[in-house]
Amino acid sequence: MENNIELLIKEANAYIKQGLFKESYNIYRNIVDNIDNVQPDQQDNIIDKFRYLETLIVDMDDDDNKDSALSVQDVKVIKDGWKTTKDYTEEEIVESASAFEQLGLYREALEEYLKLIQKKIPIKTICGNLIKCLFKIYPASEICKQIEEILSSIKTDDKTMALVNFQLGNEFENIKENDLAAGLYESVKNLNSDFPDIDKKIENLALKIEYKSRYDYLIKQKFISASQMQEALNSAKKNNKSVEFELIKTFNISKKEVGKSLSLFYKCPFISYKPDMTAPYELIKNLKQSFLIQDKWVPIEWDLKTVSILIDDPMDLKRIDHIHALIKKKIVFSIGISEDIEKVIKLFFEKQQLEQNEKELGSDFSEITDIDFEEIDETADINKAEEISEESGMVVRFVDQMLIAAYRKKSSDIHIEPVPQLKKVLIRFRVDGVCQEYIQVPVTIAKGILSRLKIMANLDIAEKRIPQDGKIKFNRKGLPPFEFRIATIHTPGGCEDAVLRILAE
């Protein structure tokens, strides 16, 4: 196959020497259609030659369609008559350039525009005409280089450069050179992030570009060469890592650019690992961690209609069918790096285990209903009612549940207030500065709760009339250690109130 390609290239070049450009173009078009069969280091040169011939043929067709048939002598007379010198005014040079353009003499028109630049006329005033001439004279692959040479001869600020690149990008987009247009739009964003609608322009153009592989964007944007790409593939296989991992670690390509390459190829968003990702417990509770790690996918979020799945290859039909069989909702895929997906899976299952540990400790008051609080007679004397002591397992469990619940709800204070008239103990949490009732328990448990808290804070449980304060260090399995500041005070009716302040970690 390589020998055939070499023969075709020789034949095409022979046609060029004979002036048979269309015949040479047809051969190069055939080679470009089968570009995968060409050695990677030859591909760029072949594509550039093809584009050059394409531009040349378009120019020839334009010349053939012109109504005026000017002889060589006529053209010479026109050139001599319209060419200007440094003594001409800006208006005269503009008029001369415009006349050359109308006659299709774009090289001569370009020379006139360059004279205007030498006269320090702002390039943004002639940018459109200048670019038009360049597109008529040079192949697409040469135009950016020509613009760079022109701009290097004058001083331009970033905003002007952004404007030139934007107009150049528009022209490339018009002739379907979307790769070159995309690079120019990116440079516009880097030069002037406030350029009108540039983000939308980049987003819309990305949808038009077809990328042949996961890493085609990286190669086209010169982040990595074809030979380096092969090296990354070999290294990934040797080290049992993903190619993306090797590109980031070995070739110092940013994860953002690698993710963009994957996103453009698969036409779906790229998601990177973040340690604060929220675990969708409802989706992973029936899935095994080892299975997800092996299959390289994980649910990351859901709503009433859809489930979002993070996967390393959204085109793997076998896995996609398996996912649809397990999840009976509409699925939206996101692309991720294998190593990141494994981190996300481990993070989610660690959080799920932590959640289960907290529930075992009684993480919310939903479990308090299991405690059989004995109701007392509404007419009974509070001081004569049979009280539940601080040694009761029910009191110990209740106090632990209350403190954990306050911590989980990010409360700043806990207020414990026996109300003799109601025969109840009101427990309130202060959350975001607002004190709100959380639960009521029978007054018979009041002294037991206060005594239990005093024991935890090393206070005197026998002293009920003098205010006391202390500190509680709370440490339970499955929760990070945290502390409370407690203050107690005697209140009318023979009761005792307490306020606990949750201290910052």
C-alpha positions as CSV (number, residue, x, y, z in Angstrom):
1,M,0.0,0.0,0.0
2,E,2.9,2.4,0.8
3,N,4.4,1.8,-2.6
4,N,1.1,2.6,-4.3
5,I,0.9,5.9,-2.4
6,E,4.4,6.9,-3.4
7,L,3.6,6.1,-7.1
8,L,0.4,8.2,-6.9
9,I,2.3,11.2,-5.4
10,K,5.0,11.0,-8.1
11,E,2.2,10.9,-10.8
12,A,0.5,13.9,-9.2
13,N,3.7,15.9,-9.0
14,A,4.4,15.1,-12.7
15,Y,1.0,16.6,-13.6
16,I,1.8,19.7,-11.7
17,K,5.1,20.2,-13.7
18,Q,3.0,20.0,-16.9
19,G,0.5,22.5,-15.6
20,L,-2.3,19.9,-15.3
21,F,-3.5,21.0,-11.9
22,K,-6.9,19.5,-12.0
23,E,-5.6,16.0,-12.8
24,S,-3.1,16.4,-9.9
25,Y,-5.8,17.6,-7.6
26,N,-8.0,14.5,-8.4
27,I,-5.1,12.2,-7.5
28,Y,-4.4,14.0,-4.2
29,R,-8.1,13.9,-3.4
30,N,-8.0,10.1,-3.7
31,I,-5.0,9.9,-1.4
32,V,-6.6,12.2,1.2
33,D,-9.8,10.0,1.2
34,N,-7.6,7.1,2.2
35,I,-5.3,9.2,4.5
36,D,-5.2,6.5,7.2
37,N,-3.1,4.3,4.8
38,V,-0.4,7.0,4.7
39,Q,2.5,7.2,7.1
40,P,1.7,9.7,9.9
41,D,4.7,11.9,9.2
42,Q,3.6,12.4,5.6
43,Q,-0.1,13.1,6.3
44,D,0.3,16.9,7.0
45,N,2.3,17.5,3.8
46,I,-0.2,15.6,1.6
47,I,-3.1,17.5,3.1
48,D,-1.3,20.9,2.6
49,K,-0.6,20.1,-1.0
50,F,-4.2,19.0,-1.5
51,R,-5.5,22.3,-0.1
52,Y,-3.1,24.3,-2.2
53,L,-4.3,22.6,-5.4
54,E,-7.9,23.1,-4.3
55,T,-7.4,26.9,-3.8
56,L,-5.5,27.1,-7.1
57,I,-8.3,25.4,-9.1
58,V,-10.9,27.7,-7.5
59,D,-8.9,30.7,-8.6
60,M,-8.6,29.3,-12.1
61,D,-12.3,28.7,-12.3
62,D,-12.9,32.3,-11.1
63,D,-10.6,33.6,-13.8
64,D,-12.4,31.5,-16.5
65,N,-15.7,33.0,-15.5
66,K,-14.6,36.6,-15.7
67,D,-16.4,38.6,-18.3
68,S,-13.5,40.8,-19.3
69,A,-10.8,39.2,-21.3
70,L,-7.7,41.3,-20.6
71,S,-4.6,40.7,-22.6
72,V,-1.2,40.6,-20.9
73,Q,-0.5,44.0,-22.3
74,D,-3.7,45.4,-20.9
75,V,-2.9,44.1,-17.5
76,K,0.5,45.6,-17.6
77,V,-0.9,49.0,-18.5
78,I,-3.5,48.8,-15.7
79,K,-0.8,47.8,-13.2
80,D,1.5,50.7,-14.2
81,G,-1.5,53.1,-14.2
82,W,-2.8,52.2,-10.8
83,K,0.3,51.4,-8.8
84,T,1.1,54.0,-6.2
85,T,4.3,55.3,-4.6
86,K,5.0,56.4,-1.1
87,D,4.0,60.0,-2.1
88,Y,0.4,59.0,-2.6
89,T,-2.2,59.7,0.0
90,E,-4.0,57.0,2.0
91,E,-7.2,57.7,0.0
92,E,-5.4,57.2,-3.3
93,I,-3.8,53.9,-2.1
94,V,-7.2,52.6,-1.0
95,E,-8.7,53.5,-4.3
96,S,-5.8,51.7,-6.1
97,A,-6.2,48.6,-4.0
98,S,-9.9,48.5,-4.6
99,A,-9.4,48.8,-8.3
100,F,-7.0,45.9,-8.3
101,E,-9.4,43.8,-6.3
102,Q,-12.2,44.4,-8.8
103,L,-10.0,43.3,-11.6
104,G,-9.0,40.1,-9.8
105,L,-5.3,41.3,-9.4
106,Y,-5.1,40.3,-5.7
107,R,-1.3,40.3,-5.4
108,E,-1.2,43.9,-6.6
109,A,-4.1,44.7,-4.2
110,L,-2.2,43.1,-1.3
111,E,0.9,45.2,-2.1
112,E,-1.3,48.4,-1.9
113,Y,-2.7,47.3,1.5
114,L,0.7,46.7,2.8
115,K,1.7,50.2,1.9
116,L,-1.3,51.4,4.0
117,I,0.1,49.5,7.0
118,Q,3.5,51.1,6.5
119,K,1.7,54.4,6.7
120,K,0.6,53.4,10.2
121,I,-3.1,53.2,9.2
122,P,-4.9,51.0,11.8
123,I,-5.0,47.5,10.5
124,K,-8.5,46.9,11.7
125,T,-9.8,49.4,9.1
126,I,-8.4,47.2,6.2
127,C,-8.4,43.8,7.9
128,G,-11.3,42.4,5.9
129,N,-9.9,43.3,2.5
130,L,-6.4,42.2,3.5
131,I,-7.6,38.8,4.5
132,K,-9.7,38.4,1.3
133,C,-6.6,39.0,-0.8
134,L,-4.5,36.5,1.2
135,F,-7.2,33.8,0.7
136,K,-7.1,34.5,-3.1
137,I,-3.3,34.2,-3.3
138,Y,-2.2,31.5,-0.7
139,P,-3.4,28.0,0.2
140,A,-5.2,27.8,3.6
141,S,-2.2,26.3,5.4
142,E,0.0,29.4,4.4
143,I,-2.4,32.2,5.4
144,C,-1.8,32.2,9.1
145,K,1.9,32.4,8.5
146,Q,1.5,35.3,6.2
147,I,-0.7,37.2,8.7
148,E,1.9,36.6,11.4
149,E,4.7,38.1,9.2
150,I,2.5,41.1,8.5
151,L,1.6,41.7,12.1
152,S,5.2,41.2,13.3
153,S,6.2,44.3,11.3
154,I,3.8,46.6,13.3
155,K,2.8,47.1,16.9
156,T,-0.6,45.7,17.7
157,D,-2.4,45.4,21.0
158,D,-4.2,42.2,22.1
159,K,-7.7,43.5,21.2
160,T,-6.6,44.3,17.7
161,M,-4.9,40.9,17.4
162,A,-8.2,39.3,18.6
163,L,-10.2,41.2,16.0
164,V,-7.8,40.1,13.2
165,N,-7.9,36.5,14.3
166,F,-11.7,36.5,14.6
167,Q,-12.1,37.7,11.0
168,L,-9.5,35.2,9.8
169,G,-11.4,32.5,11.7
170,N,-14.6,33.5,10.0
171,E,-13.0,33.1,6.6
172,F,-11.6,29.7,7.4
173,E,-15.1,28.6,8.7
174,N,-16.6,29.8,5.4
175,I,-14.4,27.5,3.4
176,K,-15.0,24.6,5.8
177,E,-11.5,24.8,7.4
178,N,-13.0,24.3,10.8
179,D,-9.9,23.0,12.5
180,L,-8.0,26.2,11.6
181,A,-11.0,28.3,12.5
182,A,-11.3,26.6,15.9
183,G,-7.6,27.4,16.7
184,L,-8.1,31.1,15.8
185,Y,-11.2,31.4,17.9
186,E,-9.4,30.0,20.9
187,S,-6.6,32.5,20.4
188,V,-9.3,35.3,20.3
189,K,-10.6,34.1,23.7
190,N,-7.1,34.1,25.1
191,L,-6.3,37.5,23.8
192,N,-9.6,39.1,24.8
193,S,-11.9,37.0,27.0
194,D,-14.6,39.7,26.7
195,F,-14.8,39.4,22.9
196,P,-18.6,39.4,22.0
197,D,-20.1,35.9,21.7
198,I,-16.7,34.1,21.3
199,D,-17.7,31.3,23.7
200,K,-20.9,30.6,21.7
201,K,-18.8,30.7,18.5
202,I,-16.4,28.1,19.8
203,E,-19.2,25.9,21.1
204,N,-21.1,26.0,17.8
205,L,-18.0,25.3,15.7
206,A,-17.0,22.3,17.9
207,L,-20.2,20.6,16.8
208,K,-19.2,20.9,13.2
209,I,-15.8,19.4,13.5
210,E,-15.5,15.7,13.0
211,Y,-12.7,14.0,15.0
212,K,-11.5,10.6,13.9
213,S,-10.2,9.4,17.3
214,R,-10.2,10.2,21.0
215,Y,-6.9,12.1,20.6
216,D,-7.4,13.6,17.2
217,Y,-7.9,17.1,18.7
218,L,-4.6,16.9,20.6
219,I,-2.8,15.9,17.4
220,K,-4.5,18.6,15.3
221,Q,-3.7,21.3,17.9
222,K,-0.1,20.2,18.0
223,F,-0.2,19.2,21.7
224,I,1.4,15.9,20.7
225,S,2.8,14.4,17.5
226,A,1.8,11.1,15.9
227,S,5.0,9.4,17.0
228,Q,4.5,10.6,20.6
229,M,1.0,9.4,20.5
230,Q,2.3,5.9,19.6
231,E,4.8,6.2,22.4
232,A,1.9,7.0,24.9
233,L,-0.1,4.0,23.6
234,N,2.9,1.7,24.2
235,S,3.6,3.2,27.7
236,A,0.0,2.8,28.8
237,K,-0.1,-0.8,27.8
238,K,3.2,-1.5,29.6
239,N,2.2,0.3,32.8
240,N,-1.4,-1.0,32.8
241,K,-2.7,2.6,32.8
242,S,-5.0,4.5,30.5
243,V,-3.6,6.4,27.6
244,E,-5.0,9.6,29.1
245,F,-3.1,9.0,32.3
246,E,0.2,8.7,30.3
247,L,-0.6,11.9,28.2
248,I,-1.1,13.9,31.4
249,K,1.8,12.4,33.4
250,T,4.5,11.7,30.7
251,F,3.8,14.4,28.1
252,N,2.5,17.1,30.5
253,I,-0.7,17.7,28.6
254,S,-3.3,19.3,30.9
255,K,-6.2,17.2,32.0
256,K,-8.5,20.0,30.7
257,E,-7.1,19.6,27.1
258,V,-7.2,15.8,27.3
259,G,-10.8,16.0,28.5
260,K,-11.7,18.4,25.7
261,S,-10.3,15.9,23.2
262,L,-12.5,13.2,24.6
263,S,-15.5,15.4,24.8
264,L,-15.2,16.6,21.2
265,F,-14.9,13.0,19.9
266,Y,-17.7,11.5,21.9
267,K,-19.9,14.6,21.8
268,C,-20.7,14.6,25.5
269,P,-19.4,16.5,28.5
270,F,-16.1,15.6,30.3
271,I,-16.2,15.2,34.1
272,S,-13.1,15.1,36.2
273,Y,-12.8,13.7,39.8
274,K,-13.6,16.1,42.6
275,P,-13.4,15.1,46.3
276,D,-16.7,16.9,47.1
277,M,-18.8,15.0,44.6
278,T,-22.2,14.0,46.1
279,A,-22.8,10.2,46.2
280,P,-26.2,9.1,44.7
281,Y,-26.9,6.5,47.4
282,E,-30.2,5.5,45.8
283,L,-28.5,4.5,42.6
284,I,-25.4,2.7,44.0
285,K,-27.0,0.8,46.9
286,N,-27.8,-2.2,44.6
287,L,-24.5,-2.1,42.7
288,K,-21.2,-3.7,43.8
289,Q,-18.1,-1.6,44.0
290,S,-15.9,-4.3,42.4
291,F,-18.3,-4.6,39.5
292,L,-18.3,-0.9,38.7
293,I,-14.5,-0.6,39.0
294,Q,-14.1,-3.5,36.6
295,D,-16.7,-2.1,34.1
296,K,-15.3,1.5,34.4
297,W,-18.7,3.3,34.9
298,V,-20.7,4.8,37.7
299,P,-23.9,6.8,38.2
300,I,-23.2,10.3,39.3
301,E,-26.5,12.1,39.6
302,W,-30.2,11.6,38.7
303,D,-33.6,13.3,38.6
304,L,-37.1,12.1,38.0
305,K,-36.5,11.5,34.3
306,T,-32.8,10.8,33.7
307,V,-29.7,9.3,35.2
308,S,-26.2,10.6,34.4
309,I,-23.6,7.9,33.9
310,L,-19.8,8.6,34.0
311,I,-18.0,6.1,31.7
312,D,-14.6,5.9,29.9
313,D,-16.1,4.9,26.6
314,P,-19.7,5.9,25.7
315,M,-19.4,4.0,22.4
316,D,-18.9,0.5,24.0
317,L,-22.2,-1.1,23.0
318,K,-21.8,-4.1,25.2
319,R,-21.5,-2.0,28.4
320,I,-24.1,0.5,27.2
321,D,-26.7,-2.4,26.8
322,H,-25.7,-3.7,30.2
323,I,-26.3,-0.3,31.8
324,H,-29.7,0.1,30.2
325,A,-30.6,-3.3,31.5
326,L,-29.7,-2.3,35.1
327,I,-31.1,1.3,35.0
328,K,-34.6,1.6,33.7
329,K,-34.5,5.4,33.0
330,K,-33.3,7.6,30.3
331,I,-29.5,7.7,30.5
332,V,-27.2,10.7,29.7
333,F,-23.5,9.8,29.4
334,S,-20.5,11.8,30.4
335,I,-16.9,10.9,29.5
336,G,-14.1,10.5,32.1
337,I,-10.6,9.1,32.5
338,S,-10.4,5.5,33.8
339,E,-8.4,6.5,36.9
340,D,-10.8,9.3,37.8
341,I,-13.8,7.0,37.4
342,E,-12.2,4.5,39.9
343,K,-11.6,7.3,42.3
344,V,-15.2,8.5,42.1
345,I,-16.5,4.9,42.7
346,K,-14.3,4.5,45.8
347,L,-15.4,7.9,47.1
348,F,-19.1,7.1,46.7
349,F,-18.8,3.8,48.4
350,E,-16.8,5.3,51.3
351,K,-19.4,8.0,51.7
352,Q,-22.1,5.3,51.6
353,Q,-20.4,3.3,54.4
354,L,-20.0,6.5,56.5
355,E,-23.7,7.2,56.0
356,Q,-24.5,3.7,57.2
357,N,-22.3,4.0,60.3
358,E,-24.0,7.3,61.2
359,K,-27.4,5.6,60.8
360,E,-26.3,2.8,63.1
361,L,-25.5,5.5,65.8
362,G,-28.9,7.1,65.3
363,S,-28.1,9.9,62.9
364,D,-31.5,11.5,63.1
365,F,-34.5,11.7,65.4
366,S,-36.4,9.3,63.2
367,E,-35.0,6.6,65.4
368,I,-36.1,8.2,68.6
369,T,-39.6,6.8,68.0
370,D,-38.1,3.4,69.0
371,I,-37.6,4.7,72.5
372,D,-40.7,4.1,74.7
373,F,-41.2,7.4,76.5
374,E,-43.7,6.8,79.3
375,E,-46.3,9.5,79.3
376,I,-47.2,10.9,82.7
377,D,-50.5,12.0,84.0
378,E,-51.1,15.6,82.9
379,T,-52.4,16.5,86.4
380,A,-49.5,14.9,88.3
381,D,-47.0,16.9,90.2
382,I,-43.8,17.2,88.2
383,N,-41.6,16.8,91.3
384,K,-43.5,13.6,92.3
385,A,-43.4,11.9,88.9
386,E,-41.3,8.9,88.5
387,E,-38.1,10.1,86.8
388,I,-35.8,8.3,84.4
389,S,-32.2,8.4,85.6
390,E,-29.1,9.3,83.7
391,E,-27.9,5.7,83.9
392,S,-30.8,4.5,81.8
393,G,-29.8,3.0,78.4
394,M,-32.7,4.9,76.9
395,V,-31.3,8.3,78.2
396,V,-27.7,7.5,77.1
397,R,-28.9,6.6,73.6
398,F,-31.2,9.6,73.3
399,V,-28.5,12.1,74.3
400,D,-26.1,10.6,71.8
401,Q,-28.8,10.8,69.1
402,M,-29.6,14.4,69.9
403,L,-25.9,15.5,69.8
404,I,-25.3,13.7,66.5
405,A,-28.4,15.1,64.9
406,A,-27.5,18.7,65.9
407,Y,-24.0,18.2,64.4
408,R,-25.3,16.8,61.2
409,K,-27.8,19.6,60.8
410,K,-24.9,22.1,61.3
411,S,-26.6,23.7,64.3
412,S,-24.8,26.3,66.3
413,D,-26.7,25.8,69.6
414,I,-28.9,23.2,71.4
415,H,-31.5,24.6,73.9
416,I,-33.0,22.1,76.4
417,E,-35.9,23.7,78.3
418,P,-38.3,21.7,80.6
419,V,-41.8,23.3,80.6
420,P,-43.7,22.2,83.8
421,Q,-47.0,23.6,82.5
422,L,-46.8,21.4,79.4
423,K,-45.3,18.4,81.2
424,K,-42.7,18.4,78.3
425,V,-39.1,19.1,77.6
426,L,-38.6,21.3,74.5
427,I,-35.4,20.7,72.6
428,R,-34.6,23.3,70.0
429,F,-31.7,23.7,67.5
430,R,-30.4,27.1,66.3
431,V,-29.7,26.7,62.5
432,D,-28.5,29.6,60.4
433,G,-29.3,32.0,63.3
434,V,-32.9,30.8,63.6
435,C,-34.0,28.9,66.7
436,Q,-36.5,26.1,65.8
437,E,-38.2,23.5,67.8
438,Y,-37.0,20.0,66.9
439,I,-38.6,17.6,69.3
440,Q,-40.6,17.4,72.6
441,V,-40.1,14.6,75.1
442,P,-41.8,13.8,78.4
443,V,-40.7,15.8,81.4
444,T,-39.9,12.6,83.3
445,I,-36.7,12.3,81.2
446,A,-35.6,15.9,81.8
447,K,-33.4,15.3,84.9
448,G,-31.9,12.2,83.3
449,I,-30.9,14.3,80.2
450,L,-29.4,17.1,82.2
451,S,-27.5,14.7,84.5
452,R,-26.2,12.7,81.5
453,L,-24.8,15.9,79.9
454,K,-23.3,17.0,83.2
455,I,-21.5,13.7,83.6
456,M,-20.1,14.0,80.0
457,A,-18.9,17.6,80.9
458,N,-17.5,16.5,84.3
459,L,-19.9,18.8,86.2
460,D,-21.6,18.3,89.6
461,I,-24.8,16.4,88.9
462,A,-26.0,17.0,92.5
463,E,-25.8,20.8,92.1
464,K,-29.0,22.2,90.5
465,R,-29.4,25.7,91.8
466,I,-26.0,27.2,90.9
467,P,-25.2,27.8,87.2
468,Q,-22.4,25.6,85.8
469,D,-20.5,25.4,82.6
470,G,-18.1,23.0,81.0
471,K,-17.0,21.3,77.8
472,I,-18.0,18.0,76.2
473,K,-15.7,16.1,73.9
474,F,-17.8,13.9,71.7
475,N,-16.2,11.1,69.8
476,R,-18.1,8.3,68.1
477,K,-17.2,5.8,65.5
478,G,-18.1,7.0,61.9
479,L,-18.0,10.7,62.8
480,P,-15.1,13.2,63.2
481,P,-14.6,14.2,66.8
482,F,-16.3,17.5,67.8
483,E,-16.9,19.5,71.0
484,F,-19.7,21.3,72.9
485,R,-19.7,24.1,75.4
486,I,-22.4,23.5,78.0
487,A,-24.0,26.0,80.4
488,T,-26.8,25.1,82.9
489,I,-29.1,27.4,84.9
490,H,-31.8,26.9,87.5
491,T,-35.3,28.0,86.4
492,P,-38.7,28.4,88.2
493,G,-40.7,25.3,88.9
494,G,-37.7,23.3,90.3
495,C,-36.3,22.7,86.8
496,E,-33.0,23.3,85.1
497,D,-32.3,24.6,81.6
498,A,-29.2,23.9,79.5
499,V,-27.6,25.5,76.4
500,L,-25.0,23.7,74.4
501,R,-22.8,25.6,71.8
502,I,-21.2,23.4,69.1
503,L,-17.6,24.6,68.8
504,A,-15.9,25.1,65.5
505,E,-13.7,22.2,64.3
